[in-house]
Amino acid sequence: MAVWRKALPSQFPRNKWKILRGDQVMILAGKDRGESGTVTKVIRSPTFPRVIVESLNLNKRPVKRTQDNPGGMVSVESPIAYSNVSLIDPVTKHPVKVAWRYLEDGTKVRVTRGNLASGSIIPRPEVLTQRRKLKPASLGSSDTPVEVAEEETYVAGSGDMPTALKVFMEEMR
């Protein structure tokens, strides 16, 4: 007989993710403790969030032989628990906690906090401006052609009302 358990609560109920793709982080626990690297992927699972760090936490995985690949054992980056990773302060180069703050002009920024923190702003990584999956360059079968989309069908100020609106206005009188 199965045991009825409550679902685990989300660690980030309002999507306040503080570690983003492209950030410099330090690993706090595990076999690569104390090493630093760049985040290549953030797995945003609500119950078990993880982070993949470039060239850290490597594990051997078997790969089958194909025409292009000779096969064999390959080193693959494995995910690390989100709680075992901390952002690096750009000034002090130490692992720190991060808080979201608003500047005077209203922009939302990440600010370092903690014992070894300088209180400086952590800039948004440049990698985030690039798209991971490129948009399709060609038009699909259900896309509207550019000529039809740019066609001007209503001239403002001409007093030309659509017929359904004219009927509605006459009924209201």
Accessible surface in RSA format (square Angstrom, percent):
REM  Atomic radii and reference values for relative SASA: ProtOr
REM  Chains: A
REM  Algorithm: Lee & Richards
REM  Probe-radius: 1.40
REM  Slices: 20
REM RES _ NUM      All-atoms   Total-Side   Main-Chain    Non-polar    All polar
REM                ABS   REL    ABS   REL    ABS   REL    ABS   REL    ABS   REL
RES MET A   1   238.87 123.7 152.28 100.8  86.59 206.2 130.91 111.3 107.96 143.0
RES ALA A   2    96.85  89.1  64.58  99.7  32.27  73.4  74.33 104.7  22.52  59.7
RES VAL A   3   112.82  74.2  87.72  79.4  25.10  60.5  91.77  79.7  21.05  57.1
RES TRP A   4   239.43  96.1 212.08 102.7  27.35  64.2 191.56 102.1  47.87  77.7
RES ARG A   5   189.16  79.4 162.84  83.0  26.32  62.7  59.17  80.9 129.99  78.8
RES LYS A   6   193.56  94.4 167.60 102.8  25.96  61.8 116.35 104.7  77.21  82.2
RES ALA A   7    96.14  88.4  64.34  99.3  31.80  72.3  74.94 105.5  21.19  56.1
RES LEU A   8   126.74  70.6 112.09  80.2  14.65  36.8 112.81  79.2  13.94  37.5
RES PRO A   9   110.50  80.5  94.40  86.1  16.10  58.5 104.91  86.6   5.59  34.8
RES SER A  10    48.38  40.9  27.86  37.2  20.52  47.3  23.90  50.9  24.48  34.3
RES GLN A  11   104.55  58.5  77.61  56.7  26.94  64.1  33.22  70.7  71.32  54.1
RES PHE A  12    35.58  17.8  28.31  17.5   7.28  18.9  29.64  18.0   5.95  17.0
RES PRO A  13   109.57  79.9  76.30  69.6  33.27 120.9  80.94  66.8  28.63 177.9
RES ARG A  14   176.14  74.0 152.67  77.8  23.47  55.9  67.39  92.1 108.75  65.9
RES ASN A  15   119.07  82.1  99.29  96.0  19.78  47.6  20.38  49.1  98.68  95.4
RES LYS A  16    83.48  40.7  81.23  49.8   2.26   5.4  46.11  41.5  37.37  39.8
RES TRP A  17    16.42   6.6  12.77   6.2   3.65   8.6   9.43   5.0   6.99  11.3
RES LYS A  18    64.93  31.7  64.93  39.8   0.00   0.0  29.67  26.7  35.26  37.6
RES ILE A  19     9.91   5.6   9.91   7.4   0.00   0.0   9.91   7.1   0.00   0.0
RES LEU A  20    14.39   8.0  14.39  10.3   0.00   0.0  14.39  10.1   0.00   0.0
RES ARG A  21    42.98  18.0  41.30  21.1   1.68   4.0  10.52  14.4  32.45  19.7
RES GLY A  22    16.97  20.9   0.00   N/A  16.97  20.9   1.19   3.3  15.78  35.3
RES ASP A  23     6.53   4.6   3.70   3.7   2.83   6.7   3.05   7.2   3.48   3.5
RES GLN A  24    95.78  53.6  90.15  65.9   5.63  13.4  45.42  96.7  50.36  38.2
RES VAL A  25     0.14   0.1   0.04   0.0   0.10   0.2   0.04   0.0   0.10   0.3
RES MET A  26    38.62  20.0  38.62  25.6   0.00   0.0  26.18  22.3  12.43  16.5
RES ILE A  27     3.84   2.2   2.89   2.2   0.95   2.3   2.89   2.1   0.95   2.6
RES LEU A  28    74.96  41.7  63.67  45.5  11.29  28.4  65.63  46.1   9.34  25.1
RES ALA A  29    43.49  40.0  38.53  59.5   4.96  11.3  40.26  56.7   3.23   8.6
RES GLY A  30    57.86  71.4   0.00   N/A  57.86  71.4  38.44 105.5  19.42  43.5
RES LYS A  31   141.79  69.2  93.61  57.4  48.19 114.7  84.03  75.6  57.76  61.5
RES ASP A  32    31.77  22.3  28.72  28.6   3.05   7.2   3.64   8.6  28.14  28.1
RES ARG A  33   179.12  75.2 156.08  79.6  23.04  54.9  37.44  51.2 141.68  85.9
RES GLY A  34    45.67  56.3   0.00   N/A  45.67  56.3  26.94  73.9  18.72  41.9
RES GLU A  35    88.64  50.9  86.12  65.2   2.52   6.0  12.27  23.7  76.37  62.3
RES SER A  36    59.59  50.4  36.43  48.6  23.17  53.4   1.08   2.3  58.51  82.0
RES GLY A  37    12.11  14.9   0.00   N/A  12.11  14.9  12.05  33.1   0.06   0.1
RES THR A  38    37.01  26.3  35.81  36.3   1.20   2.9  21.27  28.6  15.74  23.8
RES VAL A  39     2.20   1.4   0.00   0.0   2.20   5.3   0.00   0.0   2.20   6.0
RES THR A  40    43.71  31.1  39.31  39.8   4.40  10.5  40.83  54.8   2.87   4.3
RES LYS A  41   101.12  49.3 100.69  61.8   0.43   1.0  45.99  41.4  55.13  58.7
RES VAL A  42    22.76  15.0   4.96   4.5  17.80  42.9   4.96   4.3  17.80  48.3
RES ILE A  43    40.47  23.0  37.05  27.6   3.43   8.3  40.47  29.1   0.00   0.0
RES ARG A  44   125.67  52.8  98.65  50.3  27.02  64.3  39.88  54.5  85.79  52.0
RES SER A  45    29.11  24.6  23.26  31.0   5.85  13.5  16.92  36.0  12.19  17.1
RES PRO A  46    78.38  57.1  75.22  68.6   3.15  11.5  78.36  64.7   0.02   0.1
RES THR A  47    62.64  44.5  53.60  54.3   9.04  21.5  33.09  44.4  29.55  44.7
RES PHE A  48   108.31  54.2 108.31  67.1   0.00   0.0 108.31  65.7   0.00   0.0
RES PRO A  49     3.65   2.7   2.89   2.6   0.76   2.8   2.89   2.4   0.76   4.7
RES ARG A  50    63.55  26.7  63.55  32.4   0.00   0.0  11.49  15.7  52.06  31.6
RES VAL A  51     0.00   0.0   0.00   0.0   0.00   0.0   0.00   0.0   0.00   0.0
RES ILE A  52    27.47  15.6  27.47  20.5   0.00   0.0  27.47  19.8   0.00   0.0
RES VAL A  53     0.00   0.0   0.00   0.0   0.00   0.0   0.00   0.0   0.00   0.0
RES GLU A  54    87.05  50.0  85.29  64.5   1.76   4.2  19.12  37.0  67.92  55.5
RES SER A  55    73.56  62.2  61.24  81.7  12.32  28.4  38.72  82.4  34.85  48.8
RES LEU A  56    20.14  11.2  18.90  13.5   1.24   3.1  20.12  14.1   0.02   0.1
RES ASN A  57    27.73  19.1  27.36  26.4   0.37   0.9   3.52   8.5  24.21  23.4
RES LEU A  58    75.94  42.3  64.73  46.3  11.21  28.2  64.81  45.5  11.12  29.9
RES ASN A  59    54.35  37.5  49.07  47.4   5.28  12.7  16.60  40.0  37.75  36.5
RES LYS A  60   135.34  66.0 114.05  70.0  21.29  50.7  73.91  66.5  61.43  65.4
RES ARG A  61   106.49  44.7 106.49  54.3   0.00   0.0  35.53  48.6  70.95  43.0
RES PRO A  62   105.80  77.1  85.67  78.1  20.13  73.2  86.04  71.0  19.76 122.8
RES VAL A  63    52.44  34.5  41.45  37.5  10.99  26.5  45.73  39.7   6.71  18.2
RES LYS A  64   180.97  88.3 167.97 103.1  12.99  30.9 117.21 105.5  63.75  67.9
RES ARG A  65   193.00  81.0 165.39  84.3  27.60  65.7  46.23  63.2 146.76  88.9
RES THR A  66    84.33  60.0  65.46  66.4  18.87  45.0  71.87  96.5  12.46  18.8
RES GLN A  67   188.97 105.7 146.23 106.9  42.74 101.8  58.08 123.6 130.89  99.3
RES ASP A  68   143.71 100.7 108.36 107.9  35.35  83.6  38.16  89.8 105.55 105.3
RES ASN A  69    54.93  37.9  52.46  50.7   2.48   6.0  18.06  43.5  36.88  35.6
RES PRO A  70   113.17  82.5  92.19  84.0  20.98  76.3  99.25  81.9  13.92  86.5
RES GLY A  71    22.38  27.6   0.00   N/A  22.38  27.6   2.08   5.7  20.31  45.5
RES GLY A  72    42.77  52.7   0.00   N/A  42.77  52.7  36.67 100.6   6.10  13.7
RES MET A  73   121.98  63.2  92.68  61.3  29.29  69.7  78.88  67.1  43.10  57.1
RES VAL A  74    62.69  41.3  58.99  53.4   3.71   8.9  62.69  54.5   0.00   0.0
RES SER A  75    54.54  46.1  31.89  42.6  22.64  52.2  17.89  38.1  36.64  51.3
RES VAL A  76    54.46  35.8  51.08  46.2   3.37   8.1  54.46  47.3   0.00   0.0
RES GLU A  77    56.75  32.6  45.75  34.6  11.00  26.2  11.82  22.9  44.93  36.7
RES SER A  78     8.66   7.3   8.23  11.0   0.43   1.0   8.64  18.4   0.02   0.0
RES PRO A  79    55.77  40.6  39.58  36.1  16.19  58.8  39.58  32.7  16.19 100.6
RES ILE A  80    13.82   7.9  10.14   7.6   3.67   8.9  13.82   9.9   0.00   0.0
RES ALA A  81    24.20  22.3  18.10  27.9   6.10  13.9  18.10  25.5   6.10  16.2
RES TYR A  82    22.28  10.4  20.07  11.4   2.20   5.7  19.94  15.0   2.34   2.9
RES SER A  83    90.80  76.7  63.12  84.2  27.68  63.8  52.40 111.6  38.40  53.8
RES ASN A  84    49.05  33.8  48.67  47.0   0.37   0.9   0.37   0.9  48.67  47.0
RES VAL A  85     8.82   5.8   0.00   0.0   8.82  21.2   0.00   0.0   8.82  23.9
RES SER A  86    16.00  13.5  12.52  16.7   3.47   8.0   9.02  19.2   6.98   9.8
RES LEU A  87     4.79   2.7   2.89   2.1   1.90   4.8   2.89   2.0   1.90   5.1
RES ILE A  88    23.54  13.4  16.82  12.5   6.72  16.2  16.82  12.1   6.72  18.2
RES ASP A  89     0.00   0.0   0.00   0.0   0.00   0.0   0.00   0.0   0.00   0.0
RES PRO A  90    54.63  39.8  37.76  34.4  16.87  61.3  42.62  35.2  12.01  74.6
RES VAL A  91    98.95  65.1  73.92  66.9  25.03  60.3  78.33  68.1  20.63  55.9
RES THR A  92    49.39  35.1  30.89  31.3  18.50  44.1  38.28  51.4  11.11  16.8
RES LYS A  93   136.28  66.5 124.71  76.5  11.57  27.6  87.51  78.8  48.77  52.0
RES HIS A  94    79.20  43.3  79.19  55.0   0.01   0.0  43.43  44.8  35.76  41.6
RES PRO A  95    43.65  31.8  29.29  26.7  14.36  52.2  29.52  24.4  14.13  87.8
RES VAL A  96     9.44   6.2   1.00   0.9   8.44  20.3   7.41   6.4   2.03   5.5
RES LYS A  97   133.34  65.1 126.97  77.9   6.38  15.2  78.37  70.5  54.98  58.6
RES VAL A  98     9.07   6.0   4.36   3.9   4.71  11.4   4.36   3.8   4.71  12.8
RES ALA A  99     9.20   8.5   8.36  12.9   0.84   1.9   9.20  13.0   0.00   0.0
RES TRP A 100    55.00  22.1  39.71  19.2  15.30  35.9  39.36  21.0  15.65  25.4
RES ARG A 101   127.21  53.4 125.34  63.9   1.87   4.4  41.47  56.7  85.74  52.0
RES TYR A 102   151.10  70.5 122.44  69.7  28.66  74.6  90.89  68.3  60.21  74.2
RES LEU A 103    65.64  36.6  57.07  40.8   8.57  21.6  58.44  41.0   7.20  19.4
RES GLU A 104   178.94 102.7 138.89 105.1  40.05  95.4  78.75 152.3 100.19  81.8
RES ASP A 105   112.81  79.0  71.52  71.2  41.29  97.6  51.63 121.5  61.18  61.0
RES GLY A 106    50.56  62.4   0.00   N/A  50.56  62.4  30.58  83.9  19.99  44.8
RES THR A 107    66.52  47.3  60.96  61.8   5.56  13.3  64.67  86.9   1.85   2.8
RES LYS A 108   103.01  50.3  77.50  47.6  25.51  60.7  37.29  33.6  65.72  70.0
RES VAL A 109    25.14  16.5  21.16  19.2   3.98   9.6  25.14  21.8   0.00   0.0
RES ARG A 110     5.84   2.5   4.46   2.3   1.38   3.3   0.87   1.2   4.97   3.0
RES VAL A 111    28.28  18.6  28.28  25.6   0.00   0.0  28.28  24.6   0.00   0.0
RES THR A 112     3.57   2.5   0.00   0.0   3.57   8.5   0.00   0.0   3.57   5.4
RES ARG A 113   108.92  45.7 104.63  53.3   4.29  10.2  34.87  47.7  74.05  44.9
RES GLY A 114    50.61  62.4   0.00   N/A  50.61  62.4  25.61  70.3  25.00  56.0
RES ASN A 115   150.92 104.1 113.21 109.4  37.71  90.8  36.71  88.3 114.21 110.4
RES LEU A 116    95.44  53.2  86.80  62.1   8.64  21.7  92.14  64.7   3.30   8.9
RES ALA A 117    26.65  24.5   2.18   3.4  24.47  55.7   2.18   3.1  24.47  64.8
RES SER A 118    53.88  45.5  13.51  18.0  40.38  93.0  24.65  52.5  29.24  41.0
RES GLY A 119    43.36  53.5   0.00   N/A  43.36  53.5  22.10  60.6  21.26  47.6
RES SER A 120    30.25  25.6  21.17  28.3   9.08  20.9  30.25  64.4   0.00   0.0
RES ILE A 121    77.28  44.0  64.19  47.8  13.10  31.6  64.19  46.2  13.10  35.5
RES ILE A 122    15.18   8.6  11.70   8.7   3.48   8.4  11.70   8.4   3.48   9.5
RES PRO A 123    92.86  67.7  83.27  75.9   9.60  34.9  89.52  73.9   3.34  20.8
RES ARG A 124   161.01  67.6 142.03  72.4  18.99  45.2  61.83  84.5  99.18  60.1
RES PRO A 125    16.43  12.0   4.49   4.1  11.94  43.4  15.01  12.4   1.43   8.9
RES GLU A 126   138.13  79.3 131.93  99.8   6.19  14.7  64.71 125.2  73.42  59.9
RES VAL A 127    59.66  39.3  59.16  53.6   0.50   1.2  59.63  51.8   0.03   0.1
RES LEU A 128    44.15  24.6  21.63  15.5  22.52  56.6  21.82  15.3  22.34  60.1
RES THR A 129   109.43  77.8  74.30  75.3  35.13  83.7  72.05  96.8  37.38  56.5
RES GLN A 130   121.31  67.8 111.97  81.8   9.33  22.2  38.88  82.8  82.43  62.5
RES ARG A 131   146.37  61.5 123.11  62.8  23.26  55.4  51.69  70.6  94.69  57.4
RES ARG A 132   150.53  63.2 111.40  56.8  39.13  93.2  57.96  79.2  92.57  56.1
RES LYS A 133   174.41  85.1 165.70 101.7   8.70  20.7 113.48 102.1  60.93  64.9
RES LEU A 134   155.03  86.3 130.54  93.4  24.48  61.5 130.59  91.7  24.44  65.8
RES LYS A 135   144.35  70.4 125.40  76.9  18.95  45.1  70.24  63.2  74.10  78.9
RES PRO A 136   118.76  86.6  90.41  82.4  28.35 103.1 101.49  83.8  17.28 107.4
RES ALA A 137   113.47 104.3  67.23 103.8  46.24 105.2  76.93 108.3  36.54  96.8
RES SER A 138    90.32  76.3  73.82  98.5  16.50  38.0  50.86 108.3  39.46  55.3
RES LEU A 139   114.85  64.0  87.82  62.8  27.03  68.0  87.89  61.7  26.96  72.6
RES GLY A 140    43.58  53.7   0.00   N/A  43.58  53.7  33.91  93.0   9.67  21.7
RES SER A 141   130.02 109.9  80.49 107.4  49.53 114.1  60.94 129.8  69.08  96.8
RES SER A 142   110.31  93.2  74.46  99.4  35.85  82.6  53.21 113.3  57.10  80.0
RES ASP A 143    72.96  51.1  54.97  54.7  17.99  42.5  11.46  27.0  61.50  61.3
RES THR A 144    82.99  59.0  65.21  66.1  17.78  42.4  33.53  45.0  49.47  74.8
RES PRO A 145    63.06  46.0  62.33  56.8   0.73   2.6  63.06  52.1   0.00   0.0
RES VAL A 146    80.57  53.0  77.56  70.2   3.01   7.3  79.28  68.9   1.29   3.5
RES GLU A 147   135.14  77.6 122.19  92.4  12.95  30.8  71.63 138.5  63.51  51.9
RES VAL A 148    87.97  57.9  78.98  71.5   9.00  21.7  79.69  69.2   8.28  22.5
RES ALA A 149    72.81  66.9  36.90  56.9  35.91  81.7  45.91  64.7  26.90  71.3
RES GLU A 150   136.29  78.2 103.77  78.5  32.52  77.4  46.50  89.9  89.79  73.3
RES GLU A 151   109.15  62.7  87.34  66.1  21.81  51.9  34.01  65.8  75.14  61.3
RES GLU A 152   135.13  77.6 102.16  77.3  32.97  78.5  44.49  86.1  90.64  74.0
RES THR A 153   121.89  86.7  80.78  81.9  41.11  98.0  59.53  80.0  62.35  94.3
RES TYR A 154   130.23  60.8 116.27  66.2  13.97  36.3  85.26  64.1  44.97  55.4
RES VAL A 155    91.42  60.2  87.65  79.4   3.77   9.1  88.13  76.6   3.29   8.9
RES ALA A 156    85.91  79.0  62.07  95.8  23.84  54.2  62.42  87.9  23.49  62.2
RES GLY A 157    80.94  99.8   0.00   N/A  80.94  99.8  42.25 115.9  38.69  86.7
RES SER A 158    68.14  57.6  28.15  37.6  39.99  92.1  37.79  80.5  30.35  42.5
RES GLY A 159    67.68  83.5   0.00   N/A  67.68  83.5  42.84 117.6  24.84  55.6
RES ASP A 160    93.06  65.2  85.30  84.9   7.76  18.3  24.00  56.5  69.06  68.9
RES MET A 161    76.93  39.8  72.30  47.9   4.63  11.0  60.36  51.3  16.58  22.0
RES PRO A 162    82.72  60.3  70.95  64.7  11.77  42.8  82.20  67.9   0.52   3.2
RES THR A 163   105.88  75.3 103.04 104.5   2.84   6.8  73.57  98.8  32.31  48.8
RES ALA A 164    78.35  72.0  64.88 100.1  13.47  30.6  72.66 102.3   5.69  15.1
RES LEU A 165    78.24  43.6  74.57  53.3   3.67   9.2  77.33  54.3   0.92   2.5
RES LYS A 166    87.87  42.9  86.30  53.0   1.57   3.7  42.60  38.3  45.27  48.2
RES VAL A 167    80.93  53.3  80.84  73.2   0.08   0.2  80.91  70.3   0.02   0.1
RES PHE A 168   107.97  54.0 106.31  65.8   1.66   4.3 107.85  65.4   0.11   0.3
RES MET A 169    79.41  41.1  78.77  52.1   0.64   1.5  63.37  53.9  16.05  21.3
RES GLU A 170   117.03  67.2 101.67  76.9  15.36  36.6  33.48  64.8  83.55  68.2
RES GLU A 171   133.03  76.4  99.60  75.4  33.43  79.6  46.30  89.6  86.73  70.8
RES MET A 172   133.24  69.0 102.07  67.5  31.17  74.2  83.76  71.2  49.48  65.5
RES ARG A 173   222.25  93.3 158.51  80.8  63.74 151.8  88.18 120.5 134.07  81.3
END  Absolute sums over single chains surface
CHAIN  1 A    13887.1      10978.5       2908.6       7991.6       5895.5
END  Absolute sums over all chains
TOTAL         13887.1      10978.5       2908.6       7991.6       5895.5
